[in-house]
Amino acid sequence: MRGVGLPLLLIGIFFLNSIVFAVEILSIDSPKIRISIPPGEEKTGLIKVTNPSPQPKEARVYLEDWRYLPPFDGSKEFKPAGSLPFSASSWISFLPKEFKIPPYGTQLVTYRVKIPKYAKGGHFSVLFFEELLGKPKVDKGVGIGVAIRIASLFYIEPEGTIIRKAKIENLSLKKEGRQLKIEADFNNIGNTDITCKGTFHIIDKKGMVYARGKFNDVYTFPGDVAKLKAVASSELEPGFYDLVITLQYQDGSVNVIEKTIKVSEWGKIEIISSK
């Protein structure tokens, strides 16, 4: 779910006989809302919903829980409000719950987030705006309808309680021909979400760079373990090198990991030590 108001398309109940159609859908100005306030306090805000079409539209608004799914590439799963371990759905109230928007009009939805006094760590929820594209038709007892929903993802952090920390485990390096493959487990051992972008460099004792590359981006909640993978061209000769892994999180913090590696005459790579 990336970009402003990117929709999740739901086919209401059954297929539409392979009918292909184009439709102008509602949009919102706040697809992600990150809130950090002290426990026991509250914050209010507005989400603007826009109707870009020449037709009036009706929408209903409701909360659900969400989480990232393996392989933690940003894919999400949505569940009923209050059903997931890090749910913030009970902390959020909003109005209106249903509304009509005239052609080319807008609607403001007001939300209020109240964090419990003893809350700790990141909690999450999603506010859905669902639009039904026409009234469902009934044919031989089968209902057919199409609903489109767009989402505002809530990331709520009780100020002063957040631990954003990860551990790199099971690091491995392998040469396959002229390619170098690196894999590691990214273990979120903190108490909030972490989005991670990573790079690596392999250098010799003189500072000459022999390989460099980027890891896949990963998106995790507390307790999630994602796989970091990278591939680069490399001509590593037998000897000792320094592996430098740089991980940057969404809050701007950086985690740098340094390892000494040994390349044998047969191309096997061993991790000798950590710095």
Residue pairs with C-beta under 8 A, 6 or more apart in sequence:
1 8
1 31
1 74
1 76
1 151
1 153
2 74
3 31
4 27
4 28
4 29
4 31
5 26
5 27
5 28
5 29
5 31
5 150
6 31
6 150
7 25
7 148
7 149
7 150
8 148
8 149
8 150
8 151
9 146
9 148
10 130
10 146
10 147
10 148
10 149
11 146
11 147
12 132
12 136
12 143
12 144
12 145
12 146
12 147
13 136
13 142
13 143
13 144
13 145
14 142
14 143
14 144
15 144
16 144
16 146
23 53
23 133
23 148
24 52
24 53
25 52
25 131
25 148
25 150
26 49
26 50
26 51
26 52
26 57
26 59
26 101
26 129
26 131
26 148
26 150
27 49
27 50
27 52
27 150
28 47
28 48
28 49
28 50
28 129
28 150
28 152
29 47
29 48
29 50
30 45
30 47
30 48
30 152
31 150
31 151
31 152
31 153
32 152
32 153
32 155
33 45
33 47
33 111
33 152
33 153
33 154
33 155
34 155
34 156
34 157
35 43
35 45
35 113
35 154
35 155
35 156
35 157
36 156
36 157
36 158
36 159
36 162
37 43
37 113
37 115
37 158
37 159
38 115
38 158
38 159
38 160
39 115
39 116
39 117
39 118
39 119
39 120
39 158
39 159
39 160
39 161
40 115
40 116
40 117
41 114
41 115
42 112
42 113
42 114
42 115
43 112
43 113
44 110
44 111
44 112
44 113
45 110
45 111
45 113
46 108
46 109
46 110
46 111
47 108
47 109
47 111
47 127
47 152
48 106
48 107
48 108
48 109
49 59
49 99
49 101
49 106
49 107
49 108
49 109
49 129
50 101
50 105
50 106
51 57
51 101
51 102
51 103
51 104
51 105
51 106
51 107
52 104
53 103
53 104
54 103
54 104
55 103
56 100
56 101
56 102
56 103
57 100
57 101
57 131
58 98
58 99
58 100
58 101
58 131
58 132
59 98
59 99
59 101
59 107
59 129
59 130
59 131
60 97
60 98
60 129
60 130
61 94
61 96
61 97
61 98
61 99
61 109
61 127
61 128
61 129
61 130
62 81
62 97
62 127
62 128
62 130
63 81
63 89
63 92
63 94
63 125
63 126
63 127
63 128
64 78
64 79
64 80
64 81
64 89
64 125
64 126
64 128
65 78
65 79
65 80
65 81
65 82
65 83
65 84
65 87
65 89
65 124
65 125
65 126
66 76
66 77
66 78
66 79
66 84
66 124
66 125
66 126
66 153
67 76
67 77
67 79
67 84
67 86
67 124
67 221
68 74
68 75
68 76
68 77
68 193
68 219
68 220
68 221
68 224
69 75
69 76
69 77
70 226
71 226
71 227
72 218
72 219
72 220
72 224
72 226
72 227
73 216
73 217
73 218
73 219
74 217
74 219
78 126
81 87
81 89
81 90
81 125
82 89
82 90
84 124
86 121
86 122
86 123
86 124
86 221
86 222
87 123
87 124
87 125
88 113
88 123
88 124
88 125
88 154
88 156
89 125
91 113
91 114
91 115
91 116
91 119
91 123
91 125
91 156
92 111
92 112
92 113
92 125
92 127
92 154
93 111
93 112
93 114
94 109
94 110
94 111
94 112
94 127
95 109
95 110
96 107
96 109
99 107
99 109
101 107
109 127
109 129
111 127
113 154
113 156
115 156
115 158
119 158
119 161
120 158
120 161
120 191
121 157
121 158
121 161
121 162
121 163
121 190
121 191
121 192
121 222
122 155
122 156
122 157
122 162
122 191
122 192
122 193
122 221
122 222
123 156
123 157
124 153
124 154
124 155
124 156
124 193
124 221
125 154
125 156
126 151
126 152
126 153
126 154
127 151
127 152
127 154
128 149
128 150
128 151
129 149
129 150
129 151
129 152
130 147
130 148
130 149
131 147
131 148
131 149
132 145
132 146
132 147
133 145
133 146
133 147
133 148
134 145
134 146
135 145
136 143
136 144
136 145
137 143
137 144
137 145
138 144
155 193
157 192
161 191
162 190
162 191
162 192
163 190
163 191
163 192
164 190
164 192
164 194
164 249
164 251
164 253
165 188
165 189
165 190
166 186
166 187
166 188
166 189
166 190
166 194
166 196
166 220
166 247
166 249
166 255
167 187
167 189
168 184
168 185
168 186
168 187
168 228
168 245
168 247
168 257
169 184
169 185
169 187
170 183
170 184
170 185
171 182
171 183
171 184
171 259
171 271
172 182
172 183
172 184
173 180
173 181
173 182
173 243
173 261
173 269
173 271
174 180
174 181
174 269
175 181
175 234
175 236
175 263
175 267
175 268
175 269
178 233
178 234
178 235
179 231
179 232
179 233
179 234
180 202
180 211
180 213
180 231
180 232
180 233
180 234
180 236
181 229
181 230
181 231
182 200
182 213
182 215
182 228
182 229
182 230
182 231
182 232
183 227
183 228
183 229
183 230
184 227
184 228
184 245
185 225
185 226
185 227
185 228
186 196
186 218
186 220
186 225
186 226
186 227
186 228
186 247
187 224
187 225
188 194
188 220
188 221
188 222
188 223
188 224
188 225
188 226
189 222
190 222
191 222
192 222
193 219
193 220
193 221
193 222
193 250
194 218
194 219
194 220
194 249
194 250
195 217
195 218
195 219
195 220
195 249
195 250
196 217
196 218
196 219
196 220
196 226
196 228
196 247
196 248
196 249
197 214
197 215
197 217
197 247
197 248
198 214
198 215
198 228
198 230
198 245
198 246
198 247
198 248
199 212
199 213
199 214
199 215
199 245
199 246
200 211
200 212
200 213
200 215
200 230
200 232
200 243
200 244
200 245
200 246
201 209
201 211
201 212
201 243
201 244
201 246
202 209
202 210
202 211
202 212
202 234
202 236
202 241
202 242
202 243
202 244
202 261
203 209
203 210
203 241
203 242
203 244
204 210
204 239
204 240
204 241
204 242
205 240
205 242
210 234
210 235
210 236
210 241
211 232
211 233
211 234
211 236
212 232
213 230
213 231
213 232
214 230
215 228
215 229
215 230
216 228
216 229
216 230
218 226
218 227
218 228
219 226
220 226
236 263
236 267
236 269
237 263
238 263
238 264
238 265
239 262
239 263
240 260
240 261
240 262
240 263
240 272
241 260
241 261
241 262
241 263
242 258
242 259
242 260
242 261
242 275
243 258
243 259
243 260
243 261
243 271
244 256
244 257
244 258
245 256
245 257
245 258
245 259
246 254
246 255
246 256
246 257
247 254
247 255
247 256
247 257
248 254
248 255
249 255
257 274
258 274
258 275
259 271
259 272
259 273
259 274
259 275
260 271
260 272
260 273
260 274
260 275
261 269
261 270
261 271
261 272
262 269
262 270
262 272
263 269
264 270
